[in-house]
Amino acid sequence: MGSKLLFSLSVAVLLSGCGKKEEPAYRQSAFIMSVPALVKVYGADEAAGRKIADAFFAEWNRIDGEFSFGDPASMTSVVNKKAYGEWVIVDDEFLRLLTLSLDYYRLTGGAFDITFAPLWPIWKEAASTRKMPSREEISRALTNMGSGYVQVDPARKAVRFLKPVQINMGGILRGYCFVRAARILRETAPPYRVELRLGGNMLAYGKKDWRYPVADPFDGEKVFGSFAFDQGVVMSSSGREHFVQIEGKLYSHILDLKTGYPLPDFSSLVVYSPSLESESFLASAVLAVMGKEKAFALLSKMKGTAAVWIDGSGKESLFLNESSGARWEK
């Protein structure tokens, strides 16, 4: 069931960085959903810190296992195997995530599509050979995709496919891990400040002078700038994190699933949301594929948000909602 913890560090230490000492924190690390994961609990001893970290990692591994595209025992795999031509009964959680994914498909006009499986091997091969796939290959893949072929019966809690498509909800699962983590924090209300990392995403609980450094999309050793805030969630969509070079040109690894091609003129999008009470930060999963103008327009309706969009040439565009408590520091 999902990725297992690869290692954990259960020590409270003083870490040095940028010439000053960081306050002591219990740290535990893992590898979940194919990315590094980290829990830091500031001010906690080993026993308290481990209890908190174990709760998050247990929940994240549960999500990874139950909704994994690659795990043959997951609910996703069961649906993919049986849903073409017959209704498959699913639980409330699966139904909620699937419905949300279909809402995002409609919101983006098909640019966010959980039936992207036919495209993935084409671009994996292109990255390996460094040759652009043919338009015919892309067109064939697109004919075997479409979330419009996924039917949901909410009353029966059932799903079926009108074509033999395959669903993969990986695009929203890391955000969902933070939704669940925020609920754990609200329910347990630990007396410590907690920092969670999952890949390029960060959740910060408890008032503190938090910093989220945004890496230079063309040089991972450099910091492009930082968001400063006192609490909240930061979600990152980085096209350069796993960029591919094809025929001498760099391409984002994030695909526009409406066209079947990598997002044009895109390096990264980092979005800050101030509240753990709201689940609006889940929408950051779809913002990049909407394009800068539409993404910023949607963010303008989300109280307290902030974002930085970095285009393909490395030029930044900053969005700060009027009520946002985040600061962008170069």
URGISUL-V20096 format. One record per pair of residues at least 12 apart in sequence whose ideal C-beta (glycine too) atoms are under 8 Angstrom apart, sorted by sequence separation. I is the first residue (numbers start at 1). GAP is how many residues later the second one is. If there is no record, write none. Layout:
[[I & GAP] [I & GAP]]
This chain:
[[12 & 12] [13 & 12] [27 & 12] [41 & 12] [102 & 12] [149 & 12] [150 & 12] [193 & 12] [194 & 12] [213 & 12] [214 & 12] [240 & 12] [241 & 12] [254 & 12] [287 & 12] [295 & 12] [306 & 12] [307 & 12] [12 & 13] [27 & 13] [39 & 13] [101 & 13] [149 & 13] [193 & 13] [213 & 13] [214 & 13] [239 & 13] [271 & 13] [296 & 13] [306 & 13] [12 & 14] [13 & 14] [26 & 14] [39 & 14] [149 & 14] [192 & 14] [193 & 14] [212 & 14] [239 & 14] [252 & 14] [295 & 14] [305 & 14] [306 & 14] [11 & 15] [25 & 15] [26 & 15] [75 & 15] [79 & 15] [122 & 15] [150 & 15] [181 & 15] [190 & 15] [193 & 15] [195 & 15] [211 & 15] [212 & 15] [239 & 15] [252 & 15] [269 & 15] [283 & 15] [306 & 15] [10 & 16] [11 & 16] [25 & 16] [75 & 16] [98 & 16] [122 & 16] [149 & 16] [211 & 16] [271 & 16] [305 & 16] [10 & 17] [25 & 17] [39 & 17] [146 & 17] [150 & 17] [211 & 17] [212 & 17] [237 & 17] [292 & 17] [304 & 17] [9 & 18] [10 & 18] [24 & 18] [25 & 18] [26 & 18] [39 & 18] [76 & 18] [147 & 18] [178 & 18] [210 & 18] [244 & 18] [269 & 18] [303 & 18] [306 & 18] [9 & 19] [23 & 19] [24 & 19] [25 & 19] [26 & 19] [75 & 19] [119 & 19] [122 & 19] [144 & 19] [146 & 19] [209 & 19] [210 & 19] [269 & 19] [283 & 19] [292 & 19] [300 & 19] [302 & 19] [304 & 19] [305 & 19] [8 & 20] [9 & 20] [23 & 20] [26 & 20] [37 & 20] [144 & 20] [145 & 20] [147 & 20] [178 & 20] [185 & 20] [210 & 20] [287 & 20] [299 & 20] [303 & 20] [304 & 20] [306 & 20] [308 & 20] [8 & 21] [28 & 21] [144 & 21] [177 & 21] [182 & 21] [209 & 21] [210 & 21] [217 & 21] [296 & 21] [300 & 21] [304 & 21] [7 & 22] [8 & 22] [26 & 22] [27 & 22] [28 & 22] [118 & 22] [119 & 22] [181 & 22] [208 & 22] [210 & 22] [212 & 22] [214 & 22] [217 & 22] [218 & 22] [266 & 22] [280 & 22] [299 & 22] [304 & 22] [306 & 22] [6 & 23] [7 & 23] [26 & 23] [37 & 23] [118 & 23] [119 & 23] [178 & 23] [182 & 23] [207 & 23] [208 & 23] [215 & 23] [217 & 23] [239 & 23] [296 & 23] [6 & 24] [25 & 24] [26 & 24] [118 & 24] [174 & 24] [207 & 24] [239 & 24] [278 & 24] [5 & 25] [6 & 25] [28 & 25] [32 & 25] [174 & 25] [178 & 25] [204 & 25] [206 & 25] [263 & 25] [280 & 25] [292 & 25] [5 & 26] [26 & 26] [28 & 26] [118 & 26] [119 & 26] [175 & 26] [205 & 26] [263 & 26] [269 & 26] [3 & 27] [5 & 27] [26 & 27] [30 & 27] [33 & 27] [66 & 27] [67 & 27] [118 & 27] [174 & 27] [204 & 27] [239 & 27] [240 & 27] [241 & 27] [3 & 28] [32 & 28] [66 & 28] [117 & 28] [204 & 28] [239 & 28] [240 & 28] [271 & 28] [275 & 28] [3 & 29] [28 & 29] [32 & 29] [116 & 29] [203 & 29] [204 & 29] [238 & 29] [239 & 29] [273 & 29] [274 & 29] [275 & 29] [2 & 30] [3 & 30] [30 & 30] [67 & 30] [115 & 30] [203 & 30] [204 & 30] [238 & 30] [274 & 30] [3 & 31] [33 & 31] [115 & 31] [202 & 31] [203 & 31] [237 & 31] [238 & 31] [258 & 31] [273 & 31] [274 & 31] [12 & 32] [32 & 32] [113 & 32] [115 & 32] [201 & 32] [202 & 32] [236 & 32] [237 & 32] [257 & 32] [273 & 32] [12 & 33] [113 & 33] [114 & 33] [201 & 33] [236 & 33] [237 & 33] [256 & 33] [272 & 33] [12 & 34] [113 & 34] [115 & 34] [201 & 34] [236 & 34] [254 & 34] [271 & 34] [272 & 34] [11 & 35] [115 & 35] [201 & 35] [235 & 35] [236 & 35] [254 & 35] [271 & 35] [272 & 35] [10 & 36] [110 & 36] [114 & 36] [200 & 36] [234 & 36] [235 & 36] [271 & 36] [12 & 37] [110 & 37] [199 & 37] [234 & 37] [270 & 37] [200 & 38] [234 & 38] [235 & 38] [269 & 38] [270 & 38] [10 & 39] [233 & 39] [234 & 39] [269 & 39] [10 & 40] [232 & 40] [233 & 40] [269 & 40] [200 & 41] [232 & 41] [268 & 41] [269 & 41] [105 & 42] [232 & 42] [268 & 42] [105 & 43] [227 & 43] [229 & 43] [231 & 43] [232 & 43] [233 & 43] [267 & 43] [232 & 44] [267 & 44] [8 & 45] [102 & 45] [227 & 45] [229 & 45] [231 & 45] [266 & 45] [267 & 45] [101 & 46] [235 & 46] [265 & 46] [266 & 46] [237 & 47] [265 & 47] [267 & 47] [69 & 48] [102 & 48] [117 & 48] [233 & 48] [237 & 48] [264 & 48] [265 & 48] [117 & 49] [218 & 49] [235 & 49] [239 & 49] [102 & 50] [115 & 50] [217 & 50] [235 & 50] [237 & 50] [274 & 50] [115 & 51] [117 & 51] [182 & 51] [217 & 51] [237 & 51] [274 & 51] [5 & 52] [98 & 52] [115 & 52] [116 & 52] [272 & 52] [274 & 52] [99 & 53] [114 & 53] [115 & 53] [98 & 54] [114 & 54] [214 & 54] [272 & 54] [99 & 55] [114 & 55] [178 & 55] [5 & 56] [214 & 56] [4 & 57] [95 & 57] [114 & 57] [178 & 57] [3 & 58] [212 & 58] [2 & 59] [95 & 59] [112 & 59] [1 & 60] [2 & 60] [175 & 60] [212 & 60] [252 & 60] [1 & 61] [2 & 61] [3 & 61] [98 & 61] [2 & 62] [95 & 62] [250 & 62] [1 & 63] [2 & 63] [1 & 64] [2 & 64] [95 & 64] [1 & 65] [92 & 65] [2 & 66] [87 & 66] [91 & 66] [101 & 66] [89 & 67] [90 & 67] [89 & 68] [90 & 68] [101 & 68] [104 & 68] [2 & 69] [87 & 69] [89 & 69] [90 & 69] [98 & 69] [1 & 70] [88 & 70] [101 & 70] [87 & 71] [88 & 71] [98 & 71] [101 & 71] [205 & 71] [1 & 72] [87 & 72] [88 & 72] [97 & 72] [100 & 72] [232 & 72] [1 & 73] [87 & 73] [203 & 73] [86 & 74] [85 & 75] [97 & 75] [83 & 76] [84 & 76] [85 & 76] [97 & 76] [83 & 77] [84 & 77] [83 & 78] [84 & 79] [97 & 79] [227 & 79] [79 & 80] [84 & 80] [84 & 81] [227 & 81] [225 & 83] [80 & 86] [224 & 86] [80 & 87] [79 & 88] [186 & 90] [76 & 91] [185 & 91] [186 & 91] [225 & 91] [76 & 92] [224 & 92] [76 & 93] [217 & 93] [232 & 93] [182 & 94] [214 & 94] [232 & 94] [182 & 95] [230 & 95] [214 & 96] [218 & 96] [229 & 96] [69 & 97] [182 & 97] [217 & 97] [229 & 97] [69 & 98] [216 & 98] [228 & 98] [229 & 98] [69 & 99] [227 & 99] [228 & 99] [69 & 100] [179 & 100] [227 & 100] [69 & 101] [227 & 101] [228 & 101] [67 & 102] [179 & 102] [226 & 102] [227 & 102] [178 & 103] [179 & 103] [225 & 103] [226 & 103] [225 & 104] [225 & 105] [67 & 106] [175 & 106] [176 & 106] [175 & 107] [64 & 109] [175 & 109] [63 & 110] [172 & 110] [175 & 110] [174 & 111] [145 & 112] [63 & 113] [172 & 113] [63 & 114] [132 & 114] [171 & 114] [130 & 115] [131 & 115] [132 & 115] [171 & 115] [130 & 116] [131 & 116] [60 & 117] [63 & 117] [127 & 117] [130 & 117] [59 & 118] [126 & 118] [127 & 118] [142 & 118] [127 & 119] [141 & 119] [60 & 120] [126 & 120] [59 & 121] [60 & 121] [123 & 121] [139 & 121] [59 & 122] [138 & 122] [138 & 123] [56 & 125] [59 & 125] [56 & 128] [55 & 129] [123 & 130] [123 & 132] [55 & 133] [52 & 136] [119 & 136] [33 & 137] [52 & 138] [60 & 138] [119 & 138] [35 & 139] [116 & 139] [123 & 139] [33 & 140] [52 & 140] [56 & 140] [33 & 141] [116 & 141] [119 & 141] [48 & 142] [52 & 142] [49 & 143] [33 & 144] [48 & 144] [113 & 144] [32 & 145] [111 & 145] [112 & 145] [113 & 145] [44 & 146] [111 & 146] [110 & 147] [111 & 147] [44 & 148] [110 & 148] [111 & 148] [41 & 149] [43 & 149] [109 & 149] [42 & 150] [43 & 150] [108 & 150] [41 & 151] [42 & 151] [41 & 152] [42 & 152] [41 & 153] [42 & 153] [40 & 154] [39 & 155] [40 & 155] [39 & 156] [40 & 156] [38 & 157] [39 & 157] [38 & 158] [39 & 158] [37 & 159] [38 & 159] [37 & 160] [36 & 161] [37 & 161] [37 & 162] [35 & 163] [36 & 163] [35 & 164] [42 & 164] [33 & 165] [35 & 165] [32 & 166] [33 & 166] [42 & 166] [25 & 170] [112 & 173] [112 & 174] [111 & 175] [112 & 177] [108 & 178] [111 & 178] [104 & 179] [107 & 179] [111 & 179] [104 & 181] [108 & 181] [100 & 182] [104 & 182] [108 & 182] [107 & 183]]
